[in-house]
Structures are given as structure tokens and as C-alpha cells.
């Protein structure tokens, strides 16, 4: 799944004004009639629920909108550059790495919420030496790299449009400079520069329920059991190397999106293992479901007491919580449930010990088996209820 894309974005600059004079059969030396240049096209991002990844940006390095056309004779305005619109999945974050001067001006004044008006742009004049001389194309300006990236916008709604790079404005033609003392003006305006940025698009999953646990905890199996998803599953760590999504359909016909987040390991918050790439996907999930387990060799070890085994499960939960808070302190403020998987291989005494250990810390753990389905109905009911309640609150 492509969820990080680096792009160079260039809006079209405005077209230059035209130097032109009326020339007809019986009017060999008419007045000025040079038209205004056309406005440049803008580059726009639009949120779409029909996009799930940034796959359609594969191989794309640069997005450029067309420049405005040069003004024409007979007071004709140059053609406007078409806007370029790219759809992005909901949950796409735009990070700014570098930009030109006009982009800095708009960002400092409006962020990306508004575009600049022509009156807010300082247009540059060009004075020709003769009628046939025309101004050159405007310079887009030097890109200035930021000391550190800036979050420009997060696209969360269907149809949400963001003008990522605004097109320039067309310059006035020489007809605009005619006066009683300057009847044959040779001056026009350059078109203004379009915005130019280097950005990174980052897709963060938007899910109602995020499955969190160590590799081989059985998250993919659980996802396949409660949704129609068909993720790769096997009895070895890191089977899941990218997030999988499934839809949990409730009896009332309501749908909840469940995300299988690839397994975490200690040190993930500092980039260890699969690290940052997956922790960031948890940020936009509404509810967390921790999936805990014990390896079969530990369960069958007669030299380890049930109490010690229960403590190991508790420590596993604490380590997962530590990784989440080390990455982002607000993570554990999300509503959550704790579940114990693979109970088909645990003796009843061990399940009781683990349940008691969590109750001692005023936590409830829900035992289930993704293999046999035991306890799955109750787990699904509880996590769906919590997620739907959270979804309803956010919508209200």
C-alpha cells in the first residue's frame, strides 16, 4: 500500500500583458489594444471516499498546472490555465518541505483556507523599447527549504477541496496604461508567479476500530473472522507488513471500519522494527482493541507458574501502552478494550489467573479464540458498541 508520496507542485503563472496597437487598412496608427494575460491554473487536492491509498500517485514526481495565456490584440484576454485536481483518500495529511515567495505570502496571511486576491499581489511592470518587443515569461522564484516540515492540512471530508498551489494572475496589457499624456504606451505587466511547493502526502488510516498488538498476536485472524477481509495469516511474526482494512457490519445494518495495524515491538516509537510507519496509522482510529497473547512454549512450560504467566500478559499490555504514549501522549485517551487471544491452548486455571491479574489493576480483559471462535461473539459485541458510541458522539 502506498501511503507516503513526495511531490513537487507547480501552479501556472499568469500570462503577460500584450503590447499591441490597432492596425487596420485605413487606421495605420491606431491606439493601444493589448489585452490582459490569462490567470494561471491552480493545483487542487480533493478528498474522496472512493480512494483508499495513494497508489494513483505511483511514479508521479511533479504536478504542474498550465500557465495563463499571453494577452491578445484587440483587447483580448489570454486563455486561463485549467486547474488540476487530484483526488486523495480521506485521512491524507499534507506536509510542506519547501516553497517559493508567493506561497510563503499566502501561507502567512491565510494558511490554505483562502486564496490571495489580485489586489494583494504586487504586479511588476515591463517597459518595451519598441512595439514588437514582448516581455519574457515570469520567473517562478527560488524554492526556500524549511528547517523542518510543516503540517499544511489534513483532508478528512468527502469533497473537501484544498488549493495546494494557487495560480498566478494575468498582467495588464498596454491598453490599460493609455492616458492623455501617454497615448502610445509601451508598458505592460508581467503575469504574477504561480505558487511552487515541495510536499509530502501522508495517508493515515481512518478507521473506527484499530487492532493493536505484538506480531503473531492473531490480529489478522480476528479481522478475517469479524469482517469480510482476507488478510495474509501465518504462524510467524510480521505476516502483516501493511495495514489491512475490513468492514464489520452490525445487525442494524450499520458498518464499522476495522484496521489491522501491523505488529508493534519494543522501541517502535523510535523507529525500531516496523516503527513509525505503523504507529502513525493508529492516530486516526476512534477505538483501540489491544490483542494480547502468550506463546505456546510459555503456556506449556510447567516450570512457570500461572501467576508468572499472567504477569507476562500484563507486562505485554504495559509495553504496548508505553510504545503508544512514547509516540504520542494522547494515544491512550482513546476509548479502548483489552482482549486475550488463543485461549484454546490455555488451561482454565491460566485464563482465570490472567483475568484476576487485570481485575487487580481495575482492568477488564475479554478472553477469546480466533481459531475456534470461542468468546468472539461477546468481544465483537462489546467493541462494536464502544466504537459505534464513539462514532455517534463525534458526528453529533
C-alpha positions as CSV (number, residue, x, y, z in Angstrom):
1,X,0.0,0.0,0.0
2,X,1.4,3.4,-1.0
3,X,0.9,5.8,1.9
4,X,3.8,8.3,1.6
5,X,4.4,10.3,-1.6
6,X,6.9,13.1,-2.2
7,X,5.8,15.6,-4.8
8,X,6.9,18.9,-6.5
9,X,3.8,21.0,-7.1
10,X,3.8,24.0,-9.5
11,X,0.8,26.2,-10.2
12,X,0.6,28.0,-13.5
13,X,1.9,31.6,-13.6
14,X,-0.3,34.3,-15.0
15,X,0.1,35.3,-18.7
16,X,1.9,38.6,-19.5
17,X,0.0,41.6,-20.8
18,X,0.2,42.3,-24.5
19,X,1.9,45.2,-26.3
20,X,-0.3,45.8,-29.3
21,X,-1.7,48.8,-31.3
22,X,-4.7,48.9,-33.5
23,X,-3.6,48.4,-37.1
24,X,-6.2,48.4,-39.9
25,X,-6.3,49.3,-43.6
26,X,-7.4,52.9,-43.0
27,X,-6.1,53.2,-39.5
28,X,-2.3,52.6,-39.8
29,X,-1.5,54.1,-36.4
30,X,-4.4,53.3,-34.1
31,X,-4.3,53.4,-30.3
32,X,-3.2,50.7,-27.9
33,X,-5.3,47.5,-27.8
34,X,-3.1,45.0,-26.0
35,X,-5.2,42.7,-23.7
36,X,-4.6,41.3,-20.3
37,X,-2.9,37.9,-19.7
38,X,-4.9,35.0,-18.5
39,X,-4.7,33.6,-14.9
40,X,-2.6,30.5,-14.3
41,X,-4.2,27.2,-13.3
42,X,-4.1,26.1,-9.6
43,X,-3.3,22.6,-8.2
44,X,-6.1,21.4,-6.0
45,X,-6.4,18.3,-3.8
46,X,-9.9,16.9,-3.2
47,X,-10.9,14.3,-0.6
48,X,-12.6,11.2,-1.9
49,X,-14.1,8.2,-0.1
50,X,-13.5,6.2,-3.2
51,X,-9.7,6.3,-2.8
52,X,-8.1,4.1,-0.2
53,X,-4.4,4.5,-0.9
54,X,-2.1,6.9,-2.7
55,X,-1.4,4.3,-5.4
56,X,-2.5,6.6,-8.2
57,X,0.5,8.8,-7.4
58,X,2.8,5.9,-8.1
59,X,5.6,7.2,-10.5
60,X,4.4,10.8,-10.2
61,X,7.1,13.2,-9.2
62,X,5.8,16.5,-10.3
63,X,2.3,18.0,-10.8
64,X,2.1,21.2,-12.9
65,X,-0.9,23.3,-13.8
66,X,-0.8,25.2,-17.1
67,X,0.1,28.9,-17.2
68,X,-2.2,31.6,-18.4
69,X,-2.1,32.7,-22.0
70,X,-0.5,36.0,-23.1
71,X,-3.0,38.8,-23.7
72,X,-4.0,39.2,-27.3
73,X,-4.5,42.1,-29.7
74,X,-7.9,43.8,-29.9
75,X,-8.1,43.8,-26.1
76,X,-8.5,40.1,-25.9
77,X,-7.7,38.4,-22.6
78,X,-5.3,35.5,-22.7
79,X,-6.7,32.0,-22.0
80,X,-6.9,30.9,-18.4
81,X,-4.9,27.9,-17.4
82,X,-7.0,25.0,-16.3
83,X,-7.0,23.9,-12.7
84,X,-5.5,20.5,-12.0
85,X,-7.5,18.5,-9.4
86,X,-6.1,15.3,-7.8
87,X,-8.3,13.1,-5.6
88,X,-6.8,11.9,-2.3
89,X,-8.1,9.4,0.3
90,X,-9.7,10.7,3.5
91,X,-7.0,10.9,6.1
92,X,-4.4,12.4,3.8
93,X,-2.0,14.8,5.6
94,X,0.0,17.4,3.5
95,X,3.4,18.2,4.8
96,X,5.3,21.3,3.5
97,X,9.0,20.9,2.8
98,X,9.8,23.9,0.6
99,X,8.0,26.8,-1.1
100,X,8.6,30.0,-3.2
101,X,8.0,33.6,-2.1
102,X,4.3,33.9,-3.2
103,X,3.5,30.6,-1.4
104,X,5.1,32.0,1.8
105,X,3.0,35.2,1.5
106,X,-0.3,33.3,1.2
107,X,0.5,30.8,4.0
108,X,1.5,33.6,6.4
109,X,-1.7,35.5,5.7
110,X,-4.4,32.9,5.2
111,X,-2.9,29.4,5.6
112,X,-4.6,27.3,2.9
113,X,-8.1,28.4,3.8
114,X,-8.2,31.3,1.4
115,X,-6.5,32.4,-1.8
116,X,-4.9,35.7,-2.5
117,X,-6.8,38.4,-4.4
118,X,-5.1,40.2,-7.3
119,X,-5.1,43.4,-5.3
120,X,-2.8,41.6,-2.7
121,X,-0.2,40.8,-5.3
122,X,2.4,43.3,-6.3
123,X,2.5,43.2,-10.1
124,X,5.7,44.0,-12.0
125,X,5.7,46.4,-15.0
126,X,7.7,45.9,-18.2
127,X,8.6,48.8,-20.5
128,X,9.5,47.9,-24.0
129,X,11.7,49.9,-26.4
130,X,9.6,49.2,-29.5
131,X,6.1,47.9,-30.4
132,X,7.2,44.4,-31.4
133,X,9.0,43.7,-28.2
134,X,7.2,41.5,-25.6
135,X,8.1,40.6,-22.0
136,X,9.6,37.2,-21.2
137,X,7.9,34.5,-19.1
138,X,7.8,35.3,-15.3
139,X,10.4,33.6,-13.1
140,X,8.7,31.2,-10.6
141,X,11.2,32.2,-7.9
142,X,13.6,30.3,-5.8
143,X,12.4,27.5,-3.6
144,X,13.1,28.0,0.1
145,X,13.5,24.9,2.2
146,X,12.1,24.9,5.7
147,X,14.2,24.0,8.7
148,X,11.6,21.3,9.5
149,X,8.4,20.2,7.8
150,X,5.1,22.0,8.5
151,X,1.7,20.3,8.5
152,X,-0.4,22.3,6.0
153,X,-3.7,20.5,6.1
154,X,-5.4,17.2,6.8
155,X,-8.2,16.2,4.4
156,X,-10.9,14.4,6.3
157,X,-14.2,15.0,4.5
158,X,-15.7,13.8,1.2
159,X,-15.4,16.6,-1.4
160,X,-13.1,18.8,0.7
161,X,-11.0,20.9,-1.6
162,X,-7.7,22.5,-0.8
163,X,-5.9,24.9,-3.2
164,X,-2.5,23.5,-2.6
165,X,-0.8,25.8,-5.1
166,X,-2.6,28.9,-6.3
167,X,-2.1,30.1,-9.9
168,X,-0.8,33.5,-10.7
169,X,-2.7,36.5,-12.1
170,X,-2.6,37.8,-15.7
171,X,-0.8,41.0,-16.2
172,X,-2.4,44.1,-17.7
173,X,-1.9,44.8,-21.4
174,X,-0.8,48.2,-22.7
175,X,-4.4,49.4,-23.3
176,X,-4.6,49.7,-19.5
177,X,-1.8,52.3,-19.5
178,X,-3.2,54.7,-22.1
179,X,-3.7,58.2,-20.8
180,X,-4.0,61.8,-22.1
181,X,-0.2,62.2,-21.8
182,X,0.7,58.7,-22.8
183,X,-1.3,57.8,-25.9
184,X,1.1,55.1,-27.2
185,X,2.2,53.2,-24.0
186,X,4.8,50.5,-24.4
187,X,4.4,49.3,-20.9
188,X,2.6,46.2,-19.7
189,X,2.6,44.0,-16.6
190,X,4.2,40.6,-16.2
191,X,1.9,37.9,-15.1
192,X,2.4,37.1,-11.5
193,X,4.2,34.0,-10.4
194,X,2.3,30.8,-9.5
195,X,3.0,29.1,-6.2
196,X,5.6,26.4,-6.2
197,X,5.9,23.8,-3.3
198,X,7.6,20.6,-2.4
199,X,5.3,18.5,-0.3
200,X,4.9,15.0,1.2
201,X,1.5,13.4,1.2
202,X,1.0,11.0,4.1
203,X,-2.1,8.8,4.4
204,X,-3.2,7.9,7.9
205,X,-5.9,5.3,8.1
206,X,-9.4,6.5,9.1
207,X,-10.9,3.5,11.0
208,X,-13.4,3.1,13.7
209,X,-11.5,0.2,15.4
210,X,-7.7,-0.3,15.4
211,X,-6.3,-3.7,16.4
212,X,-3.1,-3.2,18.4
213,X,-0.7,-5.9,19.5
214,X,2.6,-7.6,19.0
215,X,3.5,-9.6,15.9
216,X,1.8,-13.0,15.8
217,X,-1.0,-11.9,18.3
218,X,-3.7,-13.1,15.9
219,X,-4.9,-9.7,14.8
220,X,-5.2,-10.7,11.1
221,X,-7.1,-13.8,12.1
222,X,-9.5,-11.8,14.2
223,X,-10.0,-9.3,11.3
224,X,-10.9,-12.2,8.9
225,X,-13.4,-13.6,11.4
226,X,-15.4,-10.5,12.2
227,X,-15.2,-8.8,8.7
228,X,-15.1,-9.9,5.1
229,X,-11.4,-9.0,4.9
230,X,-9.0,-11.7,3.7
231,X,-5.6,-10.7,5.1
232,X,-2.5,-12.9,4.9
233,X,-2.2,-15.0,8.1
234,X,0.5,-17.4,9.2
235,X,2.2,-18.5,12.4
236,X,5.2,-16.3,12.3
237,X,5.8,-12.6,13.2
238,X,5.3,-9.7,10.7
239,X,2.9,-11.6,8.4
240,X,1.2,-8.2,8.2
241,X,3.6,-5.6,6.8
242,X,0.9,-3.1,5.8
243,X,-2.4,-2.2,7.3
244,X,-5.4,-4.2,6.3
245,X,-9.0,-2.9,6.4
246,X,-12.3,-4.8,6.9
247,X,-15.9,-3.7,7.4
248,X,-17.8,-5.0,10.4
249,X,-21.5,-5.0,9.6
250,X,-23.7,-4.7,12.7
251,X,-27.2,-6.3,12.9
252,X,-28.8,-2.9,12.5
253,X,-27.1,-2.6,9.1
254,X,-24.5,-0.1,10.3
255,X,-20.9,-0.5,9.2
256,X,-17.7,0.0,11.2
257,X,-14.2,0.0,9.6
258,X,-11.7,-2.2,11.4
259,X,-7.9,-1.7,10.8
260,X,-5.4,-4.5,11.4
261,X,-2.3,-2.4,12.4
262,X,0.9,-4.4,11.7
263,X,2.6,-5.7,14.9
264,X,4.5,-3.5,17.2
265,X,7.7,-4.3,19.1
266,X,9.5,-2.6,21.9
267,X,11.2,0.6,20.6
268,X,8.7,1.0,17.7
269,X,8.2,4.7,18.8
270,X,11.9,5.3,17.9
271,X,11.6,3.6,14.5
272,X,12.7,0.1,15.6
273,X,11.2,-2.8,13.6
274,X,8.4,-1.5,11.5
275,X,8.2,1.5,13.8
276,X,6.9,4.9,12.7
277,X,5.3,3.6,9.5
278,X,2.6,1.8,11.5
279,X,2.3,3.8,14.7
280,X,1.1,6.8,12.7
281,X,-1.8,4.7,11.3
282,X,-3.2,4.4,14.8
283,X,-3.6,8.1,15.3
284,X,-6.9,8.4,13.4
285,X,-8.6,5.3,14.8
286,X,-11.5,6.1,17.1
287,X,-11.3,3.0,19.4
288,X,-8.3,0.7,20.2
289,X,-8.6,-3.0,20.7
290,X,-5.5,-4.4,22.4
291,X,-4.9,-8.1,21.4
292,X,-2.7,-9.9,23.9
293,X,-1.4,-13.5,23.9
294,X,1.1,-16.0,25.3
295,X,3.4,-18.0,23.0
296,X,2.6,-21.8,23.1
297,X,6.0,-22.6,24.5
298,X,5.4,-20.4,27.5
299,X,1.9,-21.7,28.1
300,X,3.2,-25.3,28.1
301,X,6.2,-24.6,30.3
302,X,5.4,-26.4,33.6
303,X,8.3,-24.6,35.4
304,X,6.5,-21.2,35.0
305,X,3.6,-20.6,37.3
306,X,0.2,-19.4,36.2
307,X,0.8,-16.2,38.2
308,X,4.0,-15.5,36.4
309,X,2.4,-16.2,33.1
310,X,-0.4,-13.8,34.0
311,X,2.2,-11.2,34.9
312,X,3.8,-11.6,31.4
313,X,0.5,-10.8,29.8
314,X,0.1,-7.7,32.0
315,X,3.7,-6.6,31.1
316,X,2.9,-7.1,27.4
317,X,-0.1,-4.7,27.8
318,X,2.1,-2.2,29.6
319,X,4.7,-2.3,26.9
320,X,2.2,-1.7,24.2
321,X,0.8,1.3,26.1
322,X,4.3,2.6,26.6
323,X,5.0,2.5,22.9
324,X,1.8,4.3,22.1
325,X,2.4,7.1,24.6
326,X,6.1,7.5,23.7
327,X,4.9,8.1,20.1
328,X,2.1,10.4,21.0
329,X,0.9,11.1,24.6
330,X,-2.8,11.5,23.6
331,X,-3.0,7.9,22.2
332,X,-4.2,6.3,25.4
333,X,-7.0,8.9,25.7
334,X,-8.8,6.9,23.0
335,X,-11.5,4.5,24.2
336,X,-10.1,1.0,24.3
337,X,-10.8,-2.6,25.2
338,X,-8.3,-5.4,26.1
339,X,-8.7,-8.9,24.7
340,X,-6.8,-12.2,25.3
341,X,-6.4,-14.4,22.2
342,X,-5.5,-18.1,21.7
343,X,-7.4,-19.3,24.8
344,X,-8.0,-22.6,23.0
345,X,-4.4,-23.5,24.1
346,X,-4.7,-22.1,27.7
347,X,-5.8,-24.2,30.7
348,X,-8.8,-22.8,32.6
349,X,-6.5,-22.1,35.6
350,X,-4.3,-19.8,33.4
351,X,-7.3,-17.9,32.0
352,X,-8.6,-17.3,35.5
353,X,-5.1,-16.1,36.6
354,X,-4.8,-13.6,33.7
355,X,-8.4,-12.3,34.3
356,X,-7.6,-11.8,38.0
357,X,-4.3,-10.0,37.3
358,X,-6.1,-7.5,35.1
359,X,-9.0,-7.1,37.6
360,X,-6.4,-6.3,40.3
361,X,-5.4,-3.3,38.2
362,X,-9.1,-2.5,37.6
363,X,-9.0,-3.6,34.0
364,X,-11.2,-6.0,32.2
365,X,-9.8,-8.5,29.7
366,X,-12.0,-10.4,27.3
367,X,-10.8,-13.9,26.5
368,X,-11.4,-15.3,23.0
369,X,-10.0,-17.7,20.4
370,X,-9.6,-16.5,16.9
371,X,-9.1,-20.2,15.9
372,X,-12.2,-21.8,17.5
373,X,-14.4,-18.7,17.7
374,X,-14.9,-19.1,21.5
375,X,-15.7,-15.7,23.1
376,X,-15.7,-14.0,19.7
377,X,-19.4,-13.0,19.7
378,X,-19.1,-11.2,23.1
379,X,-15.8,-9.5,22.1
380,X,-17.4,-8.3,18.8
381,X,-20.5,-7.1,20.6
382,X,-18.5,-5.0,23.1
383,X,-16.0,-3.4,20.7
384,X,-18.8,-2.6,18.2
385,X,-20.9,-1.0,20.9
386,X,-17.9,1.1,22.1
387,X,-16.9,2.1,18.6
388,X,-20.5,3.0,17.5
389,X,-21.0,5.1,20.6
390,X,-17.8,7.0,19.9
391,X,-18.7,7.4,16.2
392,X,-22.1,8.8,17.2
393,X,-20.6,11.3,19.6
394,X,-18.2,12.6,17.0
395,X,-20.9,13.0,14.4
396,X,-23.1,14.9,16.9
